[in-house]
Amino acid sequence: MDWLDDVKWDAQGLVPVIAQEQGTGDVLMLAWMNREALRQTAALGRAVYFSRSRGKLWFKGEDSGHAQTVHEIRLDCDRDVLLLRVTQQGHQPGIACHTGRHSCFFSRLGDGAWQAVDAVLKDPRAIYG
Amino acid sequence: MDWLDDVKWDAQGLVPVIAQEQGTGDVLMLAWMNREALRQTAALGRAVYFSRSRGKLWFKGEDSGHAQTVHEIRLDCDRDVLLLRVTQQGHQPGIACHTGRHSCFFSRLGDGAWQAVDAVLKDPRAIYG
């Protein structure tokens, strides 16, 4: 498919992908996709990433139940970064982070240190237990 | 400085950085930082990236005038991605993209093709001329 060839995959065949929450505009996480992950994301309308640590496709929510419905897929001007507009499923408000928080970006720089400033919405042991 | 050591720099000494607009929540761009870029960003309160193509620090706005004032710096749960909350300077509405558009993510997937769906706000020749 031509549109998959338009993406500039890196040396590992990956691109970074930003997941932004529909409605709030909150940036939830950054993950990675390979060609097959992007193809499946577009086909299924749900986020499928490539797990670099596990070396395989990661159907977001397969363990946690916190899947992401994908409303829109965008590509940047250099064609090497993707932006998804998503609805985070399985909890209200949405939990994108494996720590049980809304967003993975819960640490803020202040007074020369990273400080966790966002609440844990659900105990990770209850998510993955 | 300890907080710089907390970041998990990749094999090239870099991390991806998402710039999100304060107020609108729009995702403007993704760029990269090395340790020195992050140190200067925090010290100056303006976005300083590392240009992978030029192999040196990139003081965002040095050519275009479209600098980014940084309100907040966040780190993700894996400590290998940064999120900036910024105000895009030099034009109203802000122009983050070298194509003269608000955001670098102006191409949307639809009908099996990437389609440019956001307007050019200023001719790039007028920005960089």
Chai-1 contact restraints between the chains, C-beta under 6 A:
chainA,res_idxA,chainB,res_idxB,connection_type,confidence,min_distance_angstrom,max_distance_angstrom,comment,restraint_id
A,W3,B,G112,contact,1.0,0.0,6.0,A-B,restraint_1
A,W3,B,A113,contact,1.0,0.0,6.0,A-B,restraint_2
A,W3,B,W114,contact,1.0,0.0,6.0,A-B,restraint_3
A,D6,B,W114,contact,1.0,0.0,6.0,A-B,restraint_4
A,P16,B,P16,contact,1.0,0.0,6.0,A-B,restraint_5
A,I18,B,I18,contact,1.0,0.0,6.0,A-B,restraint_6
A,I18,B,V27,contact,1.0,0.0,6.0,A-B,restraint_7
A,Q20,B,V27,contact,1.0,0.0,6.0,A-B,restraint_8
A,G25,B,G25,contact,1.0,0.0,6.0,A-B,restraint_9
A,V27,B,I18,contact,1.0,0.0,6.0,A-B,restraint_10
A,V27,B,Q20,contact,1.0,0.0,6.0,A-B,restraint_11
A,V27,B,L83,contact,1.0,0.0,6.0,A-B,restraint_12
A,L30,B,V81,contact,1.0,0.0,6.0,A-B,restraint_13
A,I73,B,L109,contact,1.0,0.0,6.0,A-B,restraint_14
A,R74,B,F105,contact,1.0,0.0,6.0,A-B,restraint_15
A,R74,B,R108,contact,1.0,0.0,6.0,A-B,restraint_16
A,L75,B,S107,contact,1.0,0.0,6.0,A-B,restraint_17
A,L75,B,W114,contact,1.0,0.0,6.0,A-B,restraint_18
A,D76,B,C104,contact,1.0,0.0,6.0,A-B,restraint_19
A,D76,B,F105,contact,1.0,0.0,6.0,A-B,restraint_20
A,C77,B,C97,contact,1.0,0.0,6.0,A-B,restraint_21
A,C77,B,T99,contact,1.0,0.0,6.0,A-B,restraint_22
A,C77,B,C104,contact,1.0,0.0,6.0,A-B,restraint_23
A,V81,B,L30,contact,1.0,0.0,6.0,A-B,restraint_24
A,L83,B,V27,contact,1.0,0.0,6.0,A-B,restraint_25
A,L83,B,F105,contact,1.0,0.0,6.0,A-B,restraint_26
A,C97,B,C77,contact,1.0,0.0,6.0,A-B,restraint_27
A,T99,B,C77,contact,1.0,0.0,6.0,A-B,restraint_28
A,C104,B,D76,contact,1.0,0.0,6.0,A-B,restraint_29
A,C104,B,C77,contact,1.0,0.0,6.0,A-B,restraint_30
A,F105,B,R74,contact,1.0,0.0,6.0,A-B,restraint_31
A,F105,B,D76,contact,1.0,0.0,6.0,A-B,restraint_32
A,F105,B,L83,contact,1.0,0.0,6.0,A-B,restraint_33
A,S107,B,L75,contact,1.0,0.0,6.0,A-B,restraint_34
A,R108,B,R74,contact,1.0,0.0,6.0,A-B,restraint_35
A,L109,B,I73,contact,1.0,0.0,6.0,A-B,restraint_36
A,G112,B,W3,contact,1.0,0.0,6.0,A-B,restraint_37
A,A113,B,W3,contact,1.0,0.0,6.0,A-B,restraint_38
A,W114,B,W3,contact,1.0,0.0,6.0,A-B,restraint_39
A,W114,B,D6,contact,1.0,0.0,6.0,A-B,restraint_40
A,W114,B,L75,contact,1.0,0.0,6.0,A-B,restraint_41
